Amino acid sequence: MLYDTLICAALMLVTTGIYTAITYEFTGVESTSGDPLLSSILFITLYLFFAYFWTRSGQTLGMQVWHLRIQNEDSTSISWLQALLRFIMAIISFIPAGAGYIWILIDKDKKAWHDRFSESVVVRIPKKKS
């Protein structure tokens, strides 16, 4: 999560910079504080980042480092809808002090709330022998 958080922070900074520049050109206003359009654009941008990787390889860049993959029970890639459900529920899982993530410790299948909600699983990929 830490690696992906750093990538997402950079992505949000770039997106905000582009949005601010475009907004300033059209309105002359520099502040984007509390702008619901910017919030929506950032939400969509982050969703597209995660969904692209989850639906293609099942791995974000951070997950590749730790040899983790998100997939369906039958080892196929998740769909864009599953990625959306997972993304939204991952945010919700984090809100109550990370309870949705900590749930893994007591869940019989070791699934977090967003795993259950999106009907996906996180699997460890064995390291390739060189």
N, C-alpha and C positions, 0 to 999 in steps of 0.2 A: 504494500500500500504506500510505503514511503516513496519509493521510486516513481510510482504513477502519480502521486501527489505533487512531486516536483515538476514532472512533465505537464500536469494539468495546470499548475500555477503559472508556468511559462506560457502555456496556450491561452490561458485567461488574460494574462498581461498583454500579449500580442493582440488578441481579439479586442480587448478594451481599448488599446491604443489605436487600432484601426477605426473602431467605432467612434472614438472621441474625435479623431481627425476628420472623419466624414461629417459628424454632427456639427463640429465647429465650422466647417466649410459652408454648411447650409444654414445654420442658425446663429453662428457667432458666439455660442455659449460653450464655455470650456468644461463646466462641471457636468458629470454624468451621475452624480450622487443620487441614489434612489430612483434611477431611471428604470421603469418596468420593461421597456424594450431591450435595454442592455442586459438586464437579468434574464430575460427570455432567450436572447441570443447566446449568452453564456451557458445556460442550461442546455440548449440544443447543441451547441458546440461540444460540450463535455459528453453529452449522450452520443453524438456521432463519433467522437474519439473512441469511447469504450465499445460501442456497438460495432464499429468497423473491425476492431481487433477480435472481439468475441465471436462475431459471425464468420470471420475468415479463418483464423488460425486457432481461435479459442484462447489466445494469450495476448495480453497487453505487453508492452516492453518490460515493465516491472515483473510480470508473471513469468516471462521467459528466463529472467535471471534466477528465479527460485524454482524453475521447472514445474510450474503449475499450469493447468489448462481447465477452462470451463467448457463443458459439453453436456449433451443430453445423456441419459442413462445408457443409450445404445451406441455411445461414442461418436455420434454425429454432432456437427456444429449447431449451436443454438440459432434460432431465428431472430430477425430484427425485433419482432414483438416480444420475444422472451428477453432480449437484451434491454428493451425499454422497461419491461416489468422488473427486471433485475436491477437496473440503474435506479429507478424510482424507489424500490424497496430497500436498496443499499443505503440510500440517503435516510430513509425512515429508520432503518436499523441502527444508524449511527446516532440519531437524535436522543434517545433515552440512555445517554452515557455509554453508547456502544453495545447495548443489551442484545441487539440483533446479531452482532458478531460473536459476543460472548456465549450466545446460545449454543454454539458448536460444542462447548464443553459438556453440556448436559443432553444434547440431542443424540438419540441412539444411532443415527446415520451420519453424525458429525456434519450436519447441514446448518448453515446460518438461515435467518429469516428470508433473505433474498434468494438463497438457493431453493428453498421450499416454494416460495411464491412464484418463481420463474420456472420451476420444474427442471432445474439444471443441477449439475454436480461439479465440484472442483476436484480434479484428480492430480496426483503427482506423476510427472513423466520421468521415467528413469533416465539418468544421465547416459549419454552415448559414450561408449568405450572408444578411446582414440588409439 
